[in-house]
Amino acid sequence: MKTLSILLLLITTNLFAAEWNQTDKNLYKGYLALQIADTLQTKNMITCQRNYTCPNLAEANPVLGPYPTTSQLFTTKFVSNMVVYTFLDRYSNDRTRRAALIGLIVVSAFIVSENSSNGLSFKIKI
C-alpha cells in the first residue's frame, strides 16, 4: 500500500503540464492526498470485512460494489485518478481547472470525513 501511494504521487505529480500554475499544482496534490486517505480507509474496510469484525460496513461507491477486493480498489482508484488528471490537463482551462479541483477536494474531503465518522481510519507506517 505504501508503495502504491508513493507510486501514485510520483507518477501524477510529475505529469503536470507546463501551463499549470503553482496553485493548481498544489490543489491537485491536496486532491491526491485525500484520494490516498480514502484508499487507505477503504482498504481498512476491506480487511475488516474479510476478518468478519465489521459485517455492517459496506462500500458506498457503486463502481466498487459493497464488498470490493483490494485489486478492484487499486485498479479503480488508479484509473479514475488518471481520467481526472487527463480531463484537467487536456480539456480544461485555468478557470475550469481551478473550479474542478476545488469541487473534487470538497467532495473527497466529505467522503473521507464520512468514512471516519463510520469508524474507518488508517495508519501510515514509515
N, C-alpha and C positions, 0 to 999 in steps of 0.2 A: 504494500500500500504506500509506504513511504517512497519507494522508487517510482510508482505511478504518479504520485503527486509532484515529485521533483521533475519527472519527465514532462508532464503536462505543463508545468510552469516554464520550463526551459524552452520547450518547443514553441508554445504560443507567445511568450513574451519576446522571443527573438524574431517573430514573424512580422512585427509591426512595420507597416509601410512608412516610408519617409514622411508622408504628409500628415501622419497622426501627431498631434501636438502632445506635450507632456501631460496635460490634464486628462486627455482621453486615454493615454497610456496608463496613467495611474488609476483611472476609473476601471479600466479593463482588468488591471491587476487586482483591484478590490473585488470585482465580479468573480474572477478566478478563485480568489481566496474563499469567497462564500460557496462556490461550487465544490471546492475541496472539503470544506466543512460539511456540506450536505452529503457528499460522497462518504465521508467518514461516519457520519451519523447513520446513513443508510446501511453501510457495511456493518455497523454495530447492531442494527435491527436484524439484518440477515443472520448474523451469528446468534443473536438472541432467539430468533425463530428456530434455527437449526438445533439449538440446545433445549428447546421447549421450555425456556424460562419466561417467555413473554408471549403466550399464544394469542393474546388480544391485539398485538401490534400487526398492522398490515400496511404495506406501501400504498400511498395515495396516488402516486404517479401512474396514470392509466397506460403509459407506454411500457412500464416495467411489470405491471400486474401486482397483485397483493403479496406474492411470495417469490420475489426475484432471486436469481442466483448472482453470485459475485461477478461472474463473467458477463452476465447481462447488464449489470450495473456499470461496470467499467466500460464496456463497449458503448452503451447508450450515452454515458457521460462524455466519453471522448468524441464520439460522432456529433453529438448535439453541440458541444463546445466548438468544434471545428466549423460546423454550419453557422453558428452565431458569429464566429470570427470572420468567416468568408463574407457573410452578409454585411457586417460592419465595415470591412475593409473595401469591398468591391462595389457595393450598392448603396452606400450612404455617404453624404457629405458631412462636413464638420458639425453642422447643426443637428442633423438627424442622428448622427453617431452619438453625440453627447446625450441627446434625449433618450435614445435607445439604451445606452449604458446606464443612465440613471434609473430608467424603468427596470432594467434587468437586476440592478443592485437592490432596488426596493423589493421586488418580487422574491429574489433569492434570500434576502435578509428575513422576510416574512416566513419563508419556508424553513429556514434554519431555526428561527425563533419558535415556530410551531413544533418542529421536531424536538427541540429542547423542552418545551412545555409537556411533551408526551414522554419525557424521560430519556430521550436519546442524547447521548453525549459522546465524546471521543477523547482519546489521549494521543498525544504525539510523542513518540519515544525518539529521543535524539541521541 
